[in-house]
Amino acid sequence: MEANSENRIDYRAQAELLKALANPTRLQIVHKLLCNGCHNVSCMERNTGMSQSCISQHLQKLKAAGVVTAERSGNEVYYRAASPLVARLLAALFQEEAERYVI
């Protein structure tokens, strides 16, 4: 079946999304955000055991890919998973219910 011009699939964009998630550290960060809601880097540092600089670098890549959003509150920046598509992907990957995730 051939897709018409209105229903074209952007394979490049989907591949970029998968590339952003195809890193164990980024996958862990996104999964924890989906399970626990928004967090700042300090909270992620405690929950993952990773350094602040490592987490920040991965968050920049996730933000650029549209996987997470950031909201500033005073001196803190809070991150949240931004994509229902990513929630469904991770739910399938981890055999969990996407409805339990925080988006």
Contacts in CASP RR format, 6 or more apart in sequence:
PFRMAT RR
TARGET T0000
AUTHOR 0000-0000-0000
METHOD contacts of the structure
MODEL  1
MEANSENRIDYRAQAELLKALANPTRLQIVHKLLCNGCHNVSCMERNTGM
SQSCISQHLQKLKAAGVVTAERSGNEVYYRAASPLVARLLAALFQEEAER
YVI
3 9 0 8 1.000
16 65 0 8 1.000
17 65 0 8 1.000
17 67 0 8 1.000
17 83 0 8 1.000
17 85 0 8 1.000
17 86 0 8 1.000
19 65 0 8 1.000
20 26 0 8 1.000
20 61 0 8 1.000
20 62 0 8 1.000
20 64 0 8 1.000
20 65 0 8 1.000
20 66 0 8 1.000
20 67 0 8 1.000
21 27 0 8 1.000
21 30 0 8 1.000
21 67 0 8 1.000
21 86 0 8 1.000
21 89 0 8 1.000
21 90 0 8 1.000
23 58 0 8 1.000
25 48 0 8 1.000
25 50 0 8 1.000
25 54 0 8 1.000
25 58 0 8 1.000
26 58 0 8 1.000
26 61 0 8 1.000
26 62 0 8 1.000
26 67 0 8 1.000
27 90 0 8 1.000
28 48 0 8 1.000
29 44 0 8 1.000
29 48 0 8 1.000
29 55 0 8 1.000
29 58 0 8 1.000
29 59 0 8 1.000
29 62 0 8 1.000
29 68 0 8 1.000
30 62 0 8 1.000
30 67 0 8 1.000
30 68 0 8 1.000
30 81 0 8 1.000
30 86 0 8 1.000
30 90 0 8 1.000
31 90 0 8 1.000
31 94 0 8 1.000
32 39 0 8 1.000
32 44 0 8 1.000
32 47 0 8 1.000
32 48 0 8 1.000
33 39 0 8 1.000
33 68 0 8 1.000
33 79 0 8 1.000
33 80 0 8 1.000
33 81 0 8 1.000
33 102 0 8 1.000
34 81 0 8 1.000
34 86 0 8 1.000
34 87 0 8 1.000
34 90 0 8 1.000
34 101 0 8 1.000
34 102 0 8 1.000
34 103 0 8 1.000
35 100 0 8 1.000
35 101 0 8 1.000
35 102 0 8 1.000
36 47 0 8 1.000
36 102 0 8 1.000
37 80 0 8 1.000
37 81 0 8 1.000
37 102 0 8 1.000
38 71 0 8 1.000
38 78 0 8 1.000
38 79 0 8 1.000
38 80 0 8 1.000
38 102 0 8 1.000
39 47 0 8 1.000
39 78 0 8 1.000
39 79 0 8 1.000
40 76 0 8 1.000
40 77 0 8 1.000
40 78 0 8 1.000
40 79 0 8 1.000
41 52 0 8 1.000
41 55 0 8 1.000
41 56 0 8 1.000
41 59 0 8 1.000
41 77 0 8 1.000
41 79 0 8 1.000
42 52 0 8 1.000
42 76 0 8 1.000
44 50 0 8 1.000
44 55 0 8 1.000
44 79 0 8 1.000
45 51 0 8 1.000
45 52 0 8 1.000
45 55 0 8 1.000
48 55 0 8 1.000
59 68 0 8 1.000
59 70 0 8 1.000
59 79 0 8 1.000
62 68 0 8 1.000
63 69 0 8 1.000
63 70 0 8 1.000
63 79 0 8 1.000
66 82 0 8 1.000
66 83 0 8 1.000
67 81 0 8 1.000
67 82 0 8 1.000
67 83 0 8 1.000
67 86 0 8 1.000
68 79 0 8 1.000
68 80 0 8 1.000
68 81 0 8 1.000
68 82 0 8 1.000
69 79 0 8 1.000
69 80 0 8 1.000
69 82 0 8 1.000
70 77 0 8 1.000
70 78 0 8 1.000
70 79 0 8 1.000
70 80 0 8 1.000
71 77 0 8 1.000
71 78 0 8 1.000
71 80 0 8 1.000
72 78 0 8 1.000
80 102 0 8 1.000
80 103 0 8 1.000
81 87 0 8 1.000
81 101 0 8 1.000
81 102 0 8 1.000
81 103 0 8 1.000
82 103 0 8 1.000
83 103 0 8 1.000
84 98 0 8 1.000
84 103 0 8 1.000
87 98 0 8 1.000
87 101 0 8 1.000
87 103 0 8 1.000
88 98 0 8 1.000
90 96 0 8 1.000
90 98 0 8 1.000
90 101 0 8 1.000
91 97 0 8 1.000
91 98 0 8 1.000
91 101 0 8 1.000
END
